[in-house]
Amino acid sequence: MHVTPTEGVDQPTVLPASRRDVVLSYIALTKPRIIELLLLTTVPVMFLAAQDVPPLWLVVATVVGGTLSAGSANALNCVVDADIDQLMRRTSRRPLPRHQVSTNGALYFGLALGVVSTVWLWTLVNPLSAMLALAANVFYVIGYTMILKRRTTQNIVWGGAAGCFPALIGWTAVTNELAWAPVVLFMVVFFWTPPHFWALAMRYREDYAAASVPMLPSVASSDEVSRQIVIYSWVMVATSLLLWPYTGWFYPAMAITLGIIFLIEAYDLRSRARDTEDLSIIKPMRLFHFSNAYLALLFVAAAIDPFVK
């Protein structure tokens, strides 16, 4: 579908690309920064599942397979969202809006990564982990990107479930079965996603409005968005404590400490957003950046817990 860029959105200058630029563009399609966060919710769970240091070869195999699977989902997301990416300042410099990669090239690249990742995980890890990774891929591309994203303000609430699967994959890679502990961590990421992403979307709400994407901050007041963020933050912190019966003292101590700090940040955002739409006052990126640290530290705490007596 062809969409004419809206007036006022600076379009990037398209320059001839060298082979190196093309390679880097294909890498950019996989959104490496997002993959880093996904791996931070995979590897620590492997330590928790093993209650020890998991075999290095298994960690490497799981990380490589997970990276390829997430890269596939992200590349296919870029293909589907190419028309709106060119309308948003935050995404206008991605490879497809800059025409550094063809649409077909990106499509085949994403599909190839999906096939390779599934075969890799099935062969070197186990079929259950492979199927979970494939399910996450399909749900992100079809469920979130193609169905939910442009139709409902709850898009990231349900669509964000795709980003929760690494917790399950890390566990099943070690145990070859599901259990309550990884489901708890799955739900932690599920409830973490709205506060995390809505804080970012507040910063770029004009982008989403220009692209007609009903992300909550682009259609609701900052007061309402911050209220929703506080609600999800409470549920997230409460959910994180459900892992307590499966751990020692270290994880719950960290979960409580990190949770208190997160709630303080959420309430501070709520306070700043009550009577203004001025982003320089609301400062939503403050919560966004801490949310990244929160999730990483929480999962690292789960990995360290078995070693702390």
PAZAPA-4460 file (N, C-alpha, C; in steps of 0.05 Angstrom, whole numbers, plus 32768, in hexadecimal, padded with zeros to 4 digits):
% residues 309
    n_x    n_y    n_z   ca_x   ca_y   ca_z    c_x    c_y    c_z   seq   type   mol
   8011   7FE8   8000   8000   8000   8000   8012   8019   8000     1      M     A
   800B   802C   7FEE   801C   8044   7FEC   800F   805A   7FFD     2      H     A
   801E   8067   800E   8014   807D   801E   8025   8095   8019     3      V     A
   8019   80AB   8012   8028   80C4   800E   802F   80D0   8028     4      T     A
   8049   80D6   802D   8052   80E1   8046   8043   80FB   804C     5      P     A
   803C   80FF   8066   802E   8117   806E   8040   812F   806D     6      T     A
   8034   8146   8069   8043   815F   8068   804F   8164   8083     7      E     A
   8067   816E   8084   8075   8175   809C   8087   815F   80A7     8      G     A
   8086   8147   809B   8098   8132   80A4   80B0   8132   8092     9      V     A
   80C7   8136   809D   80E0   8137   808D   80E6   811B   8083    10      D     A
   80E9   8119   8068   80EF   80FF   805D   810D   80FD   805A    11      Q     A
   8119   80E6   8061   8136   80E2   8060   8140   80E3   8043    12      P     A
   8157   80ED   8040   8164   80EE   8026   816D   80D1   801F    13      T     A
   8166   80C8   8007   816D   80AE   7FFE   8187   80AF   7FEE    14      V     A
   819B   80A2   7FF7   81B5   80A2   7FEA   81BC   8086   7FE0    15      L     A
   81CC   8084   7FCB   81D5   806A   7FC2   81E2   805A   7FD8    16      P     A
   81DC   8041   7FDA   81E6   8031   7FF1   81FC   801F   7FE7    17      A     A
   8212   801E   7FF7   8227   800B   7FF2   821F   7FF0   7FFC    18      S     A
   8230   7FDB   7FF6   8229   7FC0   7FFF   8229   7FC0   801E    19      R     A
   823C   7FCE   802A   823D   7FCF   8047   8223   7FDB   8052    20      R     A
   821A   7FF1   8045   8201   7FFD   804E   81E9   7FEA   804C    21      D     A
   81E9   7FDA   8036   81D3   7FC8   8032   81D3   7FB2   8048    22      V     A
   81EB   7FA8   804E   81ED   7F94   8064   81E4   7F9F   807E    23      V     A
   81ED   7FB8   8084   81E5   7FC5   809D   81C7   7FCA   809D    24      L     A
   81BC   7FD0   8086   819F   7FD5   8084   818F   7FBB   808A    25      S     A
   8198   7FA5   8080   818B   7F8C   8086   818D   7F85   80A4    26      Y     A
   81A4   7F8B   80B0   81A7   7F87   80CD   8194   7F9A   80DC    27      I     A
   8191   7FB3   80D2   817F   7FC6   80DF   8162   7FBD   80DE    28      A     A
   815B   7FAE   80C9   813F   7FA4   80C7   8138   7F92   80DF    29      L     A
   814D   7F85   80EA   8147   7F73   8101   8144   7F81   811B    30      T     A
   8149   7F9C   811C   8146   7FAC   8134   8157   7FA1   814B    31      K     A
   8171   7FA2   8148   8183   7F95   815C   817F   7F9F   8179    32      P     A
   8177   7FB8   817D   8173   7FC2   8198   815C   7FB4   81A6    33      R     A
   8147   7FAE   8196   8130   7F9F   81A2   8139   7F82   81A8    34      I     A
   8149   7F76   8197   8152   7F5B   819B   8162   7F59   81B5    35      I     A
   8173   7F6D   81BA   8183   7F6D   81D3   8171   7F6A   81EB    36      E     A
   815B   7F79   81EC   8148   7F78   8202   813B   7F5C   8204    37      L     A
   8134   7F51   81ED   8128   7F36   81ED   813B   7F21   81F8    38      L     A
   8154   7F23   81F1   8168   7F10   81FB   816C   7F13   821A    39      L     A
   8168   7F2C   8224   816A   7F30   8240   8154   7F22   8250    40      L     A
   813F   7F1B   8242   8129   7F0C   824F   812A   7EEE   8248    41      T     A
   813E   7EE6   8239   8142   7ECA   8231   8158   7EBD   8242    42      T     A
   8170   7EC7   8241   8187   7EBB   824E   8184   7EB9   826C    43      V     A
   817B   7ECD   827B   8178   7ECA   8298   8164   7EB4   82A0    44      P     A
   814F   7EB1   8290   813C   7E9C   8296   8149   7E80   8293    45      V     A
   815C   7E7D   8281   816A   7E64   827E   8179   7E5D   8298    46      M     A
   8185   7E71   82A4   8193   7E6D   82BE   817F   7E65   82D4    47      F     A
   8168   7E72   82D4   8154   7E6C   82E8   8149   7E50   82E4    48      L     A
   8145   7E48   82CB   813A   7E2E   82C5   814E   7E18   82CC    49      A     A
   8168   7E1D   82C7   817D   7E09   82CD   8184   7E09   82EB    50      A     A
   817D   7E1F   82F9   8186   7E22   8315   81A4   7E20   8317    51      Q     A
   81B1   7E27   8302   81CE   7E25   8300   81D6   7E33   82E6    52      D     A
   81EF   7E30   82DE   81F8   7E3B   82C4   81F0   7E27   82AE    53      V     A
   81DF   7E2F   829C   81D8   7E1D   8286   81EF   7E18   8273    54      P     A
   81EE   7E02   8265   8204   7DFC   8252   8208   7E13   823E    55      P     A
   8221   7E1A   823A   8228   7E31   8229   821D   7E2D   820C    56      L     A
   8220   7E14   8202   8217   7E0F   81E7   81F9   7E13   81E4    57      W     A
   81EA   7E0D   81F9   81CD   7E10   81F9   81C6   7E2E   81F9    58      L     A
   81D4   7E3D   820A   81CF   7E5A   820B   81D4   7E66   81EF    59      V     A
   81EB   7E5F   81E3   81F2   7E6A   81C9   81DD   7E63   81B4    60      V     A
   81D5   7E49   81B4   81C2   7E40   81A0   81A7   7E4F   81A4    61      A     A
   819F   7E52   81BD   8186   7E60   81C2   8187   7E7E   81BB    62      T     A
   819D   7E8A   81C1   81A1   7EA7   81BB   81A1   7EAB   819D    63      V     A
   81B0   7E9A   818E   81B1   7E9D   8171   8196   7E98   8165    64      V     A
   8188   7E83   816D   816E   7E7D   8162   815A   7E93   8169    65      G     A
   815B   7E9D   8182   8149   7EB2   818A   814E   7ECC   817B    66      G     A
   8168   7ED2   8176   816F   7EEA   8167   8164   7EE9   814B    67      T     A
   8167   7ED2   813E   815E   7ECE   8123   813F   7ED0   8122    68      L     A
   8132   7EC5   8135   8114   7EC5   8135   810A   7EE2   813A    69      S     A
   8116   7EF0   814D   810D   7F0B   8152   8114   7F1D   813B    70      A     A
   812B   7F18   812E   8133   7F28   8117   811F   7F24   8100    71      G     A
   8116   7F0B   80FD   8101   7F05   80E9   80E8   7F15   80EE    72      S     A
   80DE   7F15   8107   80C6   7F23   810D   80C9   7F41   8109    73      A     A
   80DF   7F4C   8111   80E4   7F68   810E   80E6   7F71   80F0    74      N     A
   80F4   7F60   80E0   80F6   7F66   80C4   80DB   7F66   80B6    75      A     A
   80CB   7F52   80BD   80B0   7F50   80B1   809E   7F67   80BB    76      L     A
   80A2   7F6F   80D3   8094   7F87   80DE   809B   7FA0   80CD    77      N     A
   80B5   7FA2   80C6   80BD   7FB9   80B5   80B0   7FB9   809A    78      C     A
   80AC   7FA1   808F   809E   7F9F   8075   8081   7FA8   8077    79      V     A
   8073   7F9D   808B   8057   7FA4   808E   8053   7FC1   8094    80      V     A
   8065   7FCD   80A4   8062   7FE8   80AE   8071   7FFD   809D    81      D     A
   807B   7FF5   8086   808B   8007   8076   807C   8021   806F    82      A     A
   8062   801F   806A   8053   8037   8063   8050   804B   8079    83      D     A
   804D   8041   8092   804B   8054   80A8   8067   805C   80B3    84      I     A
   807B   804B   80B0   8096   8052   80B9   80A0   806B   80AB    85      D     A
   8098   806F   8092   80A1   8086   8084   8093   80A0   808D    86      Q     A
   807E   809D   809C   806F   80B4   80A6   8078   80BD   80C2    87      L     A
   8088   80AD   80CF   8090   80B2   80EB   80AD   80B9   80ED    88      M     A
   80B3   80CF   80FA   80CF   80D7   80FC   80E0   80C2   810A    89      R     A
   80D5   80B4   811E   80E4   80A0   812C   80EC   8088   811B    90      R     A
   80DC   8083   8106   80E1   806B   80F6   80E8   8071   80D9    91      T     A
   80E8   808A   80D2   80EC   8091   80B5   8108   808B   80AB    92      S     A
   811B   8086   80BD   8136   807F   80B4   813B   8061   80B4    93      R     A
   8126   8051   80B6   8129   8034   80B4   812F   802E   8096    94      R     A
   813A   8016   8091   8143   800F   8076   812E   8011   8060    95      P     A
   8116   8009   8065   8101   8009   8050   80F9   8026   8049    96      L     A
   80F3   8038   805C   80ED   8053   8055   8104   8061   8046    97      P     A
   811D   8059   804B   8134   8064   803E   813B   8056   8023    98      R     A
   812B   8041   801D   812F   8032   8004   814A   8026   8002    99      H     A
   8156   801F   8018   8170   8011   8018   816C   7FF3   8014   100      Q     A
   8154   7FEA   8019   814D   7FCE   8016   8132   7FCD   8008   101      V     A
   8130   7FBB   7FF4   8116   7FB9   7FE7   8102   7FAA   7FF8   102      S     A
   80E8   7FAF   7FF3   80D3   7FA2   8002   80D5   7F84   8000   103      T     A
   80D9   7F7A   7FE7   80DC   7F5D   7FE3   80F4   7F52   7FF2   104      N     A
   810A   7F61   7FF1   8123   7F58   7FFE   811E   7F56   801C   105      G     A
   8111   7F6A   8028   810B   7F69   8045   80F8   7F52   804B   106      A     A
   80E4   7F4D   803A   80D1   7F38   803F   80DF   7F1D   803E   107      L     A
   80EE   7F17   8029   80FC   7EFE   8027   8110   7EFA   803E   108      Y     A
   811D   7F10   8045   8131   7F0F   805B   8123   7F07   8075   109      F     A
   810C   7F14   807B   80FD   7F0D   8093   80F3   7EF1   8094   110      G     A
   80E8   7EE8   807D   80DE   7ECC   807B   80F5   7EB8   807E   111      L     A
   810C   7EBE   8072   8123   7EAC   8073   812D   7EA9   8090   112      A     A
   812E   7EC0   809E   8137   7EBF   80BA   8123   7EAF   80CB   113      L     A
   8109   7EB1   80C5   80F6   7EA1   80D4   80F9   7E84   80D0   114      G     A
   80FE   7E7B   80B7   8102   7E5F   80B1   811B   7E55   80BE   115      V     A
   8131   7E64   80BB   814B   7E5B   80C6   8149   7E59   80E5   116      V     A
   813D   7E6D   80F1   813B   7E6D   810E   812B   7E56   8119   117      S     A
   8115   7E4F   810B   8105   7E38   8114   8114   7E1E   8111   118      T     A
   8121   7E1A   80FB   8131   7E02   80F6   8148   7E01   810B   119      V     A
   8155   7E17   810F   816C   7E19   8122   8163   7E10   813E   120      W     A
   814D   7E1D   8148   8144   7E17   8163   813A   7DFA   8165   121      L     A
   812C   7DF1   8151   8121   7DD6   8151   8137   7DC1   8152   122      W     A
   814D   7DC6   8143   8163   7DB3   8141   8176   7DB5   8159   123      T     A
   817D   7DCD   8161   8192   7DD1   8175   8188   7DD6   8191   124      L     A
   816F   7DDD   8194   8164   7DE2   81AF   814F   7DCC   81B4   125      V     A
   8136   7DD2   81AC   8121   7DBD   81AD   8109   7DC8   819E   126      N     A
   80F7   7DB6   8196   80E0   7DBE   8186   80CD   7DD1   8195   127      P     A
   80CA   7DCE   81AF   80B8   7DE0   81BE   80C2   7DFD   81BD   128      L     A
   80DB   7E01   81C1   80E7   7E1C   81BF   80E4   7E27   81A3   129      S     A
   80E8   7E17   818F   80E5   7E1F   8173   80C8   7E28   816D   130      A     A
   80B4   7E19   8177   8098   7E20   8172   8090   7E39   8181   131      M     A
   809B   7E3D   8199   8095   7E55   81A8   80A0   7E6E   819A   132      L     A
   80B9   7E6B   818F   80C5   7E82   8181   80B5   7E88   8167   133      A     A
   80AC   7E73   8159   809C   7E77   8141   8082   7E83   8148   134      L     A
   8075   7E7B   815E   805C   7E86   8166   805E   7EA4   816C   135      A     A
   8074   7EAB   817A   8079   7EC7   8180   807D   7ED8   8167   136      A     A
   808B   7ECC   8153   8090   7EDA   813A   8075   7EDF   812C   137      N     A
   8065   7ECA   8129   804B   7ECC   811B   8039   7EE0   8129   138      V     A
   8038   7EDE   8144   8026   7EF0   8152   802F   7F0D   814F   139      F     A
   8049   7F12   8150   8052   7F2E   814D   804C   7F39   8132   140      Y     A
   8051   7F29   811D   804D   7F33   8102   802F   7F35   80FB   141      V     A
   8021   7F20   8100   8004   7F1F   80F8   7FF2   7F2B   810D   142      I     A
   7FF5   7F21   8126   7FE4   7F2A   813C   7FE7   7F47   8142   143      G     A
   8000   7F50   8147   8004   7F6C   814E   8006   7F7E   8136   144      Y     A
   801A   7F79   8124   801F   7F8C   810F   8008   7F8F   80FB   145      T     A
   7FFD   7F78   80F2   7FE9   7F78   80DD   7FCD   7F7C   80E7   146      M     A
   7FC7   7F73   80FF   7FAB   7F74   8109   7FA7   7F8A   811E   147      I     A
   7FB6   7F8A   8133   7FB0   7F9B   814A   7FBB   7FB7   8148   148      L     A
   7FD2   7FBB   813D   7FE0   7FD4   813F   7FD0   7FEC   8134   149      K     A
   7FC3   7FE8   811E   7FB5   7FFF   8111   7F97   8000   8117   150      R     A
   7F8E   7FEE   812A   7F72   7FEC   812E   7F69   7FF2   814B   151      R     A
   7F7A   7FF1   815E   7F71   7FF4   817A   7F86   8001   818B   152      T     A
   7F7D   8010   819F   7F90   801D   81B2   7F9C   8008   81C5   153      T     A
   7F91   7FF0   81C5   7F9C   7FDB   81D5   7FB1   7FCA   81C5   154      Q     A
   7FBA   7FD5   81AF   7FCC   7FC7   819D   7FE5   7FBC   81AC   155      N     A
   7FF2   7FCD   81BB   800B   7FC5   81C7   8006   7FB3   81E0   156      I     A
   7FEE   7FB5   81EC   7FE7   7FA5   8203   7FE7   7F87   81FB   157      V     A
   7FD8   7F81   81E6   7FD7   7F65   81DD   7FED   7F5E   81CA   158      W     A
   7FF5   7F70   81B9   800A   7F6B   81A6   8025   7F67   81B4   159      G     A
   8028   7F74   81CB   8041   7F71   81DA   8046   7F56   81E4   160      G     A
   8032   7F44   81E3   8036   7F29   81ED   804C   7F1A   81DD   161      A     A
   8050   7F22   81C4   8065   7F16   81B4   8080   7F19   81C1   162      A     A
   8085   7F2F   81CE   809E   7F34   81DC   80A1   7F26   81F6   163      G     A
   808D   7F18   81FE   808E   7F08   8218   8098   7EEC   8214   164      C     A
   8098   7EE2   81FB   809F   7EC7   81F5   80BC   7EBF   81FC   165      F     A
   80CF   7ED2   81FB   80EB   7ECA   8202   80ED   7EBD   821E   166      P     A
   80DD   7EC6   8230   80DD   7EBA   824B   80D6   7E9C   824A   167      A     A
   80C2   7E96   823A   80BA   7E7A   8236   80D0   7E6A   8227   168      L     A
   80DB   7E77   8213   80EF   7E69   8202   8108   7E63   8213   169      I     A
   8111   7E76   8223   8129   7E71   8234   8124   7E5A   8247   170      G     A
   810C   7E58   8252   8107   7E42   8265   8105   7E27   8256   171      W     A
   80F6   7E26   8240   80F3   7E0D   8232   810D   7E04   8225   172      T     A
   811F   7E16   821F   8138   7E0E   8214   8148   7DFC   8227   173      A     A
   8144   7E02   8241   8152   7DF2   8255   8142   7DDA   825E   174      V     A
   8128   7DDD   8262   8118   7DC8   826E   8108   7DB8   825A   175      T     A
   8104   7DC3   8242   80F3   7DB6   822E   80D6   7DB3   8237   176      N     A
   80CE   7DC4   8249   80B2   7DC4   8252   80AB   7DE0   825E   177      E     A
   8091   7DE6   825E   8088   7DFF   826A   8082   7DFB   8288   178      L     A
   8083   7E11   8297   807D   7E10   82B3   8072   7E2B   82BC   179      A     A
   806A   7E2C   82D5   805D   7E45   82DF   8072   7E5C   82E0   180      W     A
   808A   7E57   82E7   809E   7E6C   82EA   80A2   7E7D   82D1   181      A     A
   80A6   7E70   82BA   80A9   7E80   82A2   8090   7E8E   8299   182      P     A
   8079   7E83   82A1   805F   7E90   829B   805D   7EAA   82AB   183      V     A
   8066   7EAA   82C4   8067   7EC2   82D4   8078   7ED7   82C7   184      V     A
   8090   7ED0   82BE   80A1   7EE3   82B1   8096   7EEC   8296   185      L     A
   8088   7EDB   8288   8079   7EE2   8270   8065   7EF9   8277   186      F     A
   8056   7EF5   828C   8042   7F09   8294   804F   7F23   829E   187      M     A
   8066   7F21   82AA   8074   7F39   82B2   807A   7F4B   829A   188      V     A
   8085   7F3E   8285   808B   7F4D   826D   8071   7F57   8260   189      V     A
   805C   7F47   8261   8042   7F4F   8255   8038   7F69   8262   190      F     A
   8039   7F6B   827D   802F   7F83   828A   8043   7F99   828A   191      F     A
   805D   7F93   8286   8072   7FA7   8284   8070   7FB6   8269   192      W     A
   8067   7FA9   8254   8068   7FB5   8239   8057   7FCE   8237   193      T     A
   803E   7FD0   8240   802F   7FE9   823D   803D   8001   824A   194      P     A
   8045   8000   8264   8053   8018   826F   806C   801F   825F   195      P     A
   807B   800B   8258   8094   800F   8249   808E   801C   822E   196      H     A
   807C   8011   821F   8078   801B   8203   8067   8035   8203   197      F     A
   8054   8037   8215   8044   804F   8215   8055   8068   821D   198      W     A
   8069   8064   822E   807B   807A   8235   808A   8083   821C   199      A     A
   8093   8070   820C   80A0   8077   81F3   808D   8084   81DF   200      L     A
   8075   8078   81DE   8061   8083   81CB   8057   809F   81D3   201      A     A
   8058   80A6   81EC   8052   80C1   81F4   8066   80D4   81E7   202      M     A
   807F   80CC   81E7   8093   80DD   81DC   808F   80E1   81BD   203      R     A
   8085   80CC   81B0   8082   80CD   8193   8064   80CC   818B   204      Y     A
   8053   80D7   819C   8036   80D5   8196   802E   80E3   817C   205      R     A
   803C   80F8   8175   8036   8106   815B   803C   80F4   8143   206      E     A
   8051   80E4   8146   8058   80D0   8131   8040   80BD   812C   207      D     A
   8036   80B2   8142   8021   809E   8140   8007   80AB   8135   208      Y     A
   8002   80C4   813D   7FEB   80D2   8133   7FEE   80D7   8115   209      A     A
   8006   80DF   810C   800A   80E4   80F0   8007   80CB   80DF   210      A     A
   800D   80B4   80EB   800B   809B   80DC   7FF0   808D   80E1   211      A     A
   7FDE   809A   80F0   7FC3   8090   80F6   7FC5   8075   8104   212      S     A
   7FD8   8072   8116   7FDB   805A   8126   7FCF   8061   8142   213      V     A
   7FBA   8053   814B   7FAD   805B   8164   7FBC   8052   817D   214      P     A
   7FD5   8057   817E   7FE4   8052   8197   7FD8   8064   81AD   215      M     A
   7FD4   8059   81C4   7FC5   8067   81D9   7FCE   8084   81DD   216      L     A
   7FE8   808A   81E0   7FF0   80A6   81E4   7FE9   80B9   81CD   217      P     A
   7FE3   80AE   81B5   7FDC   80C0   819F   7FBE   80C6   819E   218      S     A
   7FAE   80B8   81AE   7F91   80BC   81AD   7F85   80C3   81C8   219      V     A
   7F95   80C0   81DD   7F8B   80C6   81F8   7F9D   80DB   8205   220      A     A
   7F92   80E8   8219   7FA2   80FC   8227   7FB9   80F0   8237   221      S     A
   7FCD   8100   823C   7FE3   80F7   824C   7FDB   80EF   8268   222      S     A
   7FC6   80FC   8272   7FBC   80F5   828D   7FB1   80D8   828C   223      D     A
   7FA2   80D1   8277   7F96   80B7   8275   7FAC   80A2   8270   224      E     A
   7FBF   80A8   825F   7FD5   8095   825A   7FE5   8090   8273   225      V     A
   7FEB   80A4   8282   7FFB   80A1   829A   7FEB   8091   82AF   226      S     A
   7FD1   8094   82B0   7FC0   8084   82C2   7FC2   8067   82BB   227      R     A
   7FC0   8061   82A1   7FC3   8045   8298   7FDE   803A   829E   228      Q     A
   7FF3   804A   829B   800E   8041   82A1   8010   803A   82BF   229      I     A
   8005   8049   82D0   8006   8043   82ED   7FF8   8028   82F3   230      V     A
   7FE0   8024   82E6   7FD2   800B   82EB   7FE2   7FF3   82E2   231      I     A
   7FED   7FF4   82C9   7FFD   7FDE   82C0   8016   7FDA   82D0   232      Y     A
   8021   7FEF   82DA   803A   7FED   82EA   8034   7FDE   8304   233      S     A
   801E   7FE3   8311   8016   7FD5   8329   8013   7FB7   8323   234      W     A
   8004   7FB1   830E   8000   7F95   8307   801A   7F87   8300   235      V     A
   802C   7F95   82F2   8046   7F8A   82EB   8056   7F83   8304   236      M     A
   8057   7F95   8317   8067   7F91   832F   805B   7F7A   8340   237      V     A
   8040   7F79   8342   8033   7F64   8351   8039   7F49   8343   238      A     A
   8038   7F48   8329   803D   7F2F   831A   805A   7F26   831E   239      T     A
   806D   7F39   831F   8089   7F31   8323   808D   7F22   833D   240      S     A
   807D   7F27   8351   8080   7F1A   836B   8075   7EFE   836C   241      L     A
   8066   7EF7   8357   805B   7EDB   8356   8071   7EC7   8351   242      L     A
   8089   7ED0   8349   809F   7EBD   8345   80AC   7EB6   8360   243      L     A
   80A6   7EC4   8375   80B2   7EC0   838F   80B4   7EA3   8398   244      W     A
   809E   7E93   8396   80A0   7E78   83A0   80B4   7E66   8391   245      P     A
   80BE   7E70   837A   80D1   7E60   836B   80EE   7E6A   836D   246      Y     A
   80F2   7E7D   837F   810C   7E89   8382   8115   7E8A   839F   247      T     A
   812D   7E93   83A3   8137   7E99   83BE   812F   7EB5   83C6   248      G     A
   8140   7EC2   83D6   813A   7EDD   83E0   8143   7EF3   83CE   249      W     A
   8157   7EED   83BC   8163   7F03   83AD   814F   7F0E   8398   250      F     A
   8142   7EFD   8389   812F   7F07   8374   8119   7F17   8380   251      Y     A
   810A   7F0E   8395   80F5   7F1F   839F   80FE   7F39   83AB   252      P     A
   8116   7F39   83B7   8121   7F52   83C1   8126   7F66   83AA   253      A     A
   8131   7F5C   8394   8135   7F6E   837D   811B   7F76   8370   254      M     A
   8108   7F62   836E   80EE   7F68   8362   80DF   7F7E   8371   255      A     A
   80E0   7F7D   838C   80D3   7F91   839C   80E1   7FAC   8399   256      I     A
   80FB   7FAC   839A   810B   7FC5   8398   8106   7FD2   837C   257      T     A
   8109   7FC3   8367   8105   7FCD   834C   80E9   7FD6   8348   258      L     A
   80D6   7FC6   8353   80BA   7FCC   8350   80B3   7FE7   835D   259      G     A
   80BD   7FEC   8375   80B8   8005   8382   80C2   801D   8372   260      I     A
   80DB   801A   8367   80E6   802F   8357   80D5   8034   833E   261      I     A
   80CC   801E   8331   80BC   8020   8319   80A1   802F   8320   262      F     A
   8095   8028   8336   807C   8035   833D   8080   8052   8344   263      L     A
   8096   8059   8350   809C   8075   8356   809F   8084   833B   264      I     A
   80AD   8078   8328   80AF   8085   830D   8094   8088   8300   265      E     A
   8084   8073   8302   8069   8074   82F5   8058   808A   8302   266      A     A
   8058   808C   831C   8048   80A0   832A   8053   80BC   8324   267      Y     A
   806D   80BF   8322   8079   80D9   831B   8070   80E1   82FF   268      D     A
   806F   80CE   82ED   8065   80D4   82D2   8048   80DC   82D3   269      L     A
   8038   80CE   82E3   801C   80D4   82E7   8018   80F0   82F1   270      R     A
   8029   80F8   8305   8027   8112   8310   802E   8128   82FC   271      S     A
   8043   8123   82EC   804B   8137   82D8   8037   813A   82C2   272      R     A
   8028   8125   82BC   8016   8125   82A5   7FF9   812D   82AB   273      A     A
   7FF3   8133   82C4   7FD7   8139   82CC   7FCB   8151   82BD   274      R     A
   7FD9   8166   82BC   7FCD   817F   82B2   7FDC   818B   829A   275      D     A
   7FEA   817B   828C   7FF9   8185   8275   7FFD   8170   8260   276      T     A
   8001   817A   8247   8009   8168   8231   8025   816F   8228   277      E     A
   8033   8180   8237   804E   8189   8230   8062   8173   8237   278      D     A
   806E   8167   8222   8080   8150   8226   8099   8158   8235   279      L     A
   80A1   8172   8233   80B8   817A   8242   80B3   817A   8260   280      S     A
   809A   817A   8268   8093   8178   8284   808D   815B   828C   281      I     A
   807F   814D   827A   8078   8131   827F   8090   811F   8281   282      I     A
   80A3   8123   826F   80BC   8113   826D   80B7   80F5   826D   283      K     A
   80A8   80EB   8259   80A1   80CF   8259   80B9   80BC   8255   284      P     A
   80CE   80C6   8248   80E5   80B5   8242   80F4   80AD   825B   285      M     A
   80F0   80BC   8271   80FC   80B5   828A   80F2   8099   8293   286      R     A
   80D8   8095   8292   80CD   807B   8299   80D5   8066   8284   287      L     A
   80D5   806D   826B   80DD   805A   8256   80F9   804F   825B   288      F     A
   810C   8060   8260   8128   8057   8264   812A   8046   827D   289      H     A
   811C   804E   8293   811D   803D   82AB   8110   8022   82A7   290      F     A
   80FB   8022   8296   80ED   8008   8292   8100   7FF4   8285   291      S     A
   8111   7FFC   8274   8125   7FEA   8269   8137   7FDF   827E   292      N     A
   8141   7FF1   8290   8152   7FE8   82A5   8143   7FD6   82B9   293      A     A
   812A   7FDC   82BE   811A   7FCB   82D0   8119   7FAF   82C6   294      Y     A
   8111   7FAB   82AD   810D   7F90   82A3   8128   7F81   82A2   295      L     A
   813D   7F8E   8299   8157   7F81   8298   8160   7F78   82B4   296      A     A
   815E   7F8A   82C8   8167   7F84   82E3   8156   7F6F   82F0   297      L     A
   813C   7F6F   82EA   812A   7F5B   82F6   8131   7F3F   82EC   298      L     A
   8136   7F3D   82D2   813C   7F22   82C7   8158   7F19   82CF   299      F     A
   816B   7F2C   82D1   8186   7F25   82DB   8184   7F1B   82F8   300      V     A
   8172   7F28   8308   816E   7F1F   8323   8164   7F02   8324   301      A     A
   8152   7EFB   8312   8148   7EE0   8310   815E   7ECC   8309   302      A     A
   8171   7ED5   82F9   8188   7EC4   82F1   819C   7EC0   8308   303      A     A
   81A0   7ED5   8318   81B3   7ED5   832E   81A8   7EC6   8346   304      I     A
   818E   7EC7   834A   8181   7EBC   8362   818A   7E9F   8369   305      D     A
   818C   7E8C   8355   8194   7E71   835D   81B0   7E6F   836A   306      P     A
   81C0   7E84   8365   81DC   7E83   836F   81DF   7E91   838A   307      F     A
   81C9   7E9E   8393   81CA   7EAD   83AC   81BC   7E9D   83C2   308      V     A
   81CB   7E95   83D5   81C0   7E85   83EB   81BA   7E95   8404   309      K     A
***
